């Protein structure tokens, strides 16, 4: 049973590695050579800073992404391309790529999120769609507003009960 499962996992892995880019267009990090990986890694790091596409990556997730990118860099340092890698190294590369791709896909500011429900003050159900970046910006603005309101004491007569 274990042997059959191992063969199935290996076949699935090989099929995923050979899937055309069009079928796996969600992948952010996909490189077959050392040069292409270095370009992709530099772009990912740039997009995670400031106002980039992946600026909403959480600090602990950023650590995971950096560790996975470093691991992939080390694998490509030993082997110039995936053609020169043995199967165990390819599995390590694939797993590191999946860590990065899953985090970046989740935190992509351009990812569209839709929800269906009634708008405030209405019973009419409708669908509203927003990007992940818009939702995060709104949440951060709300948190900032609430923090500013609770930090500043109210000294008006209304607050003092007069």
Residue pairs with C-beta under 8 A, 6 or more apart in sequence:
10 87
13 90
13 91
13 94
16 24
16 94
17 82
17 90
17 94
21 27
21 30
24 30
26 101
26 105
27 97
27 101
28 40
28 44
28 100
28 101
28 104
28 105
29 37
29 40
29 41
29 44
29 69
29 72
29 97
29 100
29 101
29 104
30 40
30 97
30 101
31 37
31 39
31 40
31 72
31 76
32 81
32 82
32 83
33 76
33 80
33 81
33 82
34 76
34 77
34 80
34 81
37 72
37 73
37 76
38 73
38 76
41 69
41 72
41 73
44 54
44 65
44 69
44 100
44 104
45 66
45 69
46 52
47 53
47 54
47 55
48 54
48 55
48 57
48 62
48 65
49 55
53 108
53 109
53 110
54 104
54 107
54 108
54 109
55 109
55 133
56 107
56 109
56 132
56 133
56 136
57 65
57 103
57 104
57 107
58 107
61 103
61 107
64 99
64 103
65 99
65 100
65 103
65 104
68 96
68 97
68 99
68 100
69 96
69 100
71 92
71 96
72 93
72 96
72 97
72 100
75 85
75 89
75 92
75 93
75 96
78 89
79 85
79 89
82 90
82 93
85 93
105 111
107 132
108 132
109 131
109 132
109 133
109 136
110 131
110 132
110 133
111 131
111 132
112 129
112 130
112 131
112 132
113 129
113 130
113 131
113 132
113 135
114 127
114 128
114 129
114 130
115 127
115 128
115 129
116 125
116 126
116 127
117 125
117 126
117 128
118 124
118 125
118 126
119 126
119 128
153 159
